[in-house]
Amino acid sequence: MAYRDRTYVIFDGGTDIRSYNLMKAWKHNEHIDFDFYDSHDFRPIVNAENRQYIRSILRERMSKAKHVVVLIGEYTKYHTKYIEWEIELAKEKNLPIIVANLDGKNECNTTLCPLALKNIPCVLHVPFSPNKIKYALDNFPNYHKENHLKSRSHSLRYKNLG
């Protein structure tokens, strides 16, 4: 389940940090059934100017993850410096990718989705909400494991899972 396996969250640190922090707040709210083991909770980045250093830390964090959540906001697709690289790394590692749409859509929003997320076999798109993301974290990794190799390039919606 999500609370046992590390989750690597990809997001625009400038505009979508509030949504990432909201996910962390859901985890600590006793009235919301949401939990995840955040890969970003260990080894802080101290030299934020060195791209190679940052990528090495991000690579280390992702190496401990079992799945990835990508927060898609209004400007996500324009941040290619790290977001595109992180998505490509997740694809390389064959990690299940769950896309959480901050605009609430339950499908791939082609106008906001980064290019690296297009044409990936078996990606799940969900609205940004604790119950939808929790369900995806609890169920999609097994679906991905069973179906990613035999599926053609397609995106799944929350209601298509299960």
C-alpha positions in Angstrom: 0.0 0.0 0.0 1.0 3.6 -0.4 2.1 4.1 3.2 4.7 1.3 2.9 6.2 2.1 -0.5 8.0 5.3 -1.2 6.3 7.8 -3.5 8.4 10.1 -5.6 6.4 13.3 -6.3 7.3 15.4 -9.3 6.0 19.0 -9.3 6.8 22.6 -10.2 8.6 23.9 -7.1 7.6 27.4 -7.9 3.9 27.3 -8.5 2.8 23.8 -7.4 4.6 23.6 -4.0 1.3 24.4 -2.3 -0.3 21.3 -3.7 2.7 19.2 -2.7 2.5 20.6 0.8 -1.3 20.0 0.8 -0.6 16.3 0.1 1.8 16.2 3.1 -0.9 17.9 5.2 -3.5 15.3 4.2 -1.1 12.7 5.5 -1.1 14.3 8.9 -4.8 15.1 9.1 -6.6 12.5 11.2 -9.9 13.2 9.4 -8.5 12.4 6.0 -7.7 8.8 5.0 -4.5 9.5 3.1 -0.9 8.4 3.6 2.2 8.1 1.6 5.9 7.6 2.3 7.5 10.6 0.6 10.8 10.0 -1.1 11.7 13.7 -0.6 11.8 13.3 3.2 15.4 12.2 3.3 18.7 13.9 2.4 18.0 17.6 1.8 19.4 19.4 -1.2 22.0 21.9 0.1 23.7 23.1 -3.1 20.7 24.3 -5.2 22.9 25.9 -7.8 24.7 22.8 -9.1 22.4 21.0 -11.6 24.5 17.9 -11.6 24.4 17.7 -7.8 20.6 18.3 -7.7 20.1 15.5 -10.3 22.2 13.1 -8.3 20.1 13.7 -5.2 16.9 13.4 -7.2 18.1 10.2 -8.8 19.0 8.8 -5.4 15.5 9.7 -4.1 13.8 8.1 -7.1 15.9 5.0 -6.8 14.1 4.3 -3.5 10.6 4.9 -4.9 8.1 2.3 -5.9 5.9 4.7 -7.9 5.7 8.3 -9.0 3.0 11.0 -8.7 3.3 13.9 -11.1 1.4 17.1 -10.1 0.2 18.8 -13.3 -0.5 22.4 -12.9 -0.8 25.4 -15.2 2.9 25.8 -15.9 4.2 22.2 -15.4 4.9 21.5 -19.0 7.1 24.5 -19.3 9.6 23.4 -16.7 11.8 21.1 -18.7 15.0 21.6 -16.6 14.0 19.0 -14.0 10.4 17.9 -14.5 11.0 16.4 -18.0 14.2 14.8 -16.8 12.5 13.3 -13.7 9.7 11.9 -15.9 12.2 10.4 -18.3 14.1 8.9 -15.3 10.8 7.4 -14.0 10.1 5.9 -17.4 13.7 4.5 -17.6 13.2 2.9 -14.2 9.8 1.6 -15.3 8.0 3.1 -12.3 4.2 3.4 -12.3 3.3 7.0 -13.0 0.2 8.6 -11.6 -0.7 12.0 -12.9 -2.7 14.2 -10.5 -4.4 17.0 -12.4 -4.5 20.2 -10.3 -7.4 21.4 -12.5 -9.5 18.4 -11.3 -9.7 16.6 -14.7 -10.0 12.9 -14.7 -8.1 12.4 -17.9 -5.0 13.5 -19.7 -5.2 17.3 -20.1 -3.2 17.6 -23.4 -2.8 21.4 -23.0 -1.1 21.1 -19.6 0.6 17.7 -19.8 4.4 17.7 -20.3 5.7 16.2 -23.5 7.5 13.5 -21.6 4.2 12.1 -20.3 2.7 11.7 -23.8 2.8 8.3 -25.5 3.8 6.4 -22.3 2.1 3.0 -22.1 -0.1 2.8 -19.0 -0.2 6.1 -17.1 -3.0 6.9 -14.8 -4.6 10.3 -14.7 -6.6 11.3 -11.6 -8.1 14.5 -10.2 -6.0 16.1 -7.4 -7.9 14.8 -4.3 -6.9 12.7 -1.4 -9.3 9.8 -2.0 -8.5 9.6 -5.8 -4.7 9.7 -5.2 -4.9 7.3 -2.4 -6.9 4.8 -4.4 -4.4 5.2 -7.3 -1.4 4.7 -5.0 -3.0 1.6 -3.5 -4.1 0.0 -6.7 -2.3 1.3 -9.8 1.2 -0.1 -9.2 -0.2 -3.7 -9.4 -2.2 -2.9 -12.5 0.9 -1.3 -14.0 3.0 -4.3 -13.2 0.5 -6.6 -14.9 -0.4 -4.5 -17.9 2.4 -2.0 -18.9 4.2 -4.3 -21.3 1.1 -5.6 -23.1 -0.7 -2.2 -23.4 -0.3 0.1 -26.2 0.4 3.8 -25.6 -2.7 4.9 -23.7 -3.7 6.9 -20.6 -6.1 5.6 -18.0 -8.6 7.5 -16.1 -9.5 6.9 -12.4 -12.7 5.1 -13.2 -11.0 2.8 -15.8 -8.8 1.3 -13.0 -10.1 -1.8 -11.3 
